[in-house]
Amino acid sequence: MRYIVIILLCCLACDPPPPERQPIPVAEDSTFLTGTFYLVRHAEQGAGEDSALTEAGHHRAGALYRLLQDSGIQKVYFTHDLRSIQTADSICQYLAVDTASYLPDSTGEDLLYEITRNRDWGKKLLVIGRSNTLVPIMHSLKAKPKIDSIEEKDYSSLFVVKKYRDSVKCRRTSYE
């Protein structure tokens, strides 16, 4: 029995290695990791963990719609927070654009994952987030905002990130 095992091991050791798998060429998608991103914090909210927008918040959401109605937005990304959903409502209803959600995180990686999963690179996207997640999202898009954080009372900043294959442009504007 021992001789049979030794012979089998020798036979297995003498087998040539399997042929190396050649990589299959893939056509590069020219839109991957590109696009125009409109990043905004949700509008003013009431007190509480997951509260609705205040009257001022509803007015600001309307102002955001008026500002972006002719921008060609193709999809809106928002968190599961009620305040983010309500901020997106006017744009989603009146422009009839598709929506997707993402999990807010401190790196912005979940948004990138969702954009990739939904094949939304190369599009014009509105991203509604939180004050503590917008700057990390800009960094994950390789943008270099001129701020380190968004103040707790700042609901009027709109960041436009234009991401090209070899460069990124970021500008900040405000709306009322």
N, C-alpha and C positions, 0 to 999 in steps of 0.2 A: 504494500500500500504506500509505503514511504517513497518507493521508487516512482510510482505513478504520479504522486504529488510533485516530486522533483522534476520529472519530465514535463508535466503540465506547466510548471512555473518557468522552465527553460523555454518552452514553446511560446508562452505569453511574452516573455522578455525579448524574444527574437522578432516579434511582430514589428513591422515598420510603423513609425508614428503615423497617425491619421494625417491626411493632407491638410495643409494650412488653409483656412477659409479666407478667400479673397473678399475684401470689402466691396459691397455693391455701390456703385456710384449713384448718388442721389442728386437730383436737380435742386439747386439752392433756391429757396423761396426769397425773392427780392424784398418782400414785405416783412419778413421775420425780424422781430425786435425793432420795428419802426412804427410810426404813427403820431397822431396829434392827441395829446391828453389834456383835457380841461379838468384840473383838480380843484375842488372846493370843499370847504368844511360844511357840514350840515348847517341849516339855518338855526336861529335862536330857538331854544327849547325851554320847556317848563322845568320845574324842580323834579328830581327823582332820577332813578337809574335809567329807565327806558321811557322817557316822557315824550309827549307829543310836542309839536311846534307851538309856540305862542302866537299871538296875533301878529307880532312883529316878524316872527319866523315865516308865517304864511306870506306876508308881504315881500319878504326877502326872496322866498322861493319863486314868487311871481316875477320879481325883478331878474332873477337868474334866467327864467324862461325867456323874458323879453330880450335879455342880452344875448342869449345863445340860440334863439329861434332860427336865425339864418346862417348858423355856423356849419351846418351839415353833419351834426352829431349822428352817429350811426348806432350807438349803443350806450346805455347808462349802467355803470357799475356802482353798487352801493352796499353798505353793510346791512345786517339784519336789524339794525336799530330802527325803531319807529321814526325817529327824527330824520334819519337818512332817507328812508322810504318816502316820507312826506315831502322832503326837499325835492325829490326826484319826480313827484307825482305830476306836476304841471307839464314838465318836459316830456315825460313818457306818454301822457294822454294826448296832448295837443300835437306833438310831432310824430306820434305813433312809432316810437323806436323800441327796439327790443331791450330787455334788461337782463342783468346777471348780478349775482351777489358774490361777495368775497368775505373772508374772515379778516377782521382788523388785526394786524400784528405789528410788532415793533421793527420789522425788516422790510415790509412791502412785498415779500416773496409770495404770499398767497394770492395777491392780485395778479402778479406775473404768471403764476401757475394757471389761474382762471382764464386770463387772456389767451394763453397758449392753448389750453384745453378747448376753449370756444373758437379758436382760430380767428381771433380778432386783431392780430397784428396788422399794421398798415391802415387801420381805420381811425376815424375821429371818435374818441371815447370821452364821455363825461364820467369822472370818478368822484363820488361823494364819500368823504371820510370824516375822520375825527381830527381834532387839533393835534393830537399826539401821534397820528399815523401819516399825515400828509407829507411831512418832510422825509421820513424814511421811504415813502413811496417814491418821491422824487429822486432820492439817492439810488433806489433800486433801478430806476430808469436811467441812471448815470447822469442825471441833471445835477447842476450845482447851484441850488438856490442861495440867495444872499442872506438867508436867515437860518438860524439853528432850531428855532421852534416857532410855533404859532401861539400868540397870546390867547388866554382863556376867553377874553372878550372880543376877539377878532372873528367876526362872521362875514366880513365883506371882502376878503381876499380871494382872488381867482388866479390860479397859476396855470399858465399855458406852457406845456412842455412839448416841443416838436423834436421828435427823435428820428434821426436819419441813420443810415447804415454806419456812417463814420463820424457823426457829430450829434450833439444835443444842444438845443437852445431852450432856455427857460426865461419866462418873463412873468412878472407879477403885476396884476391890475386889481382894481377894486370896483365893486358895484354896490348900489344901495337898494 
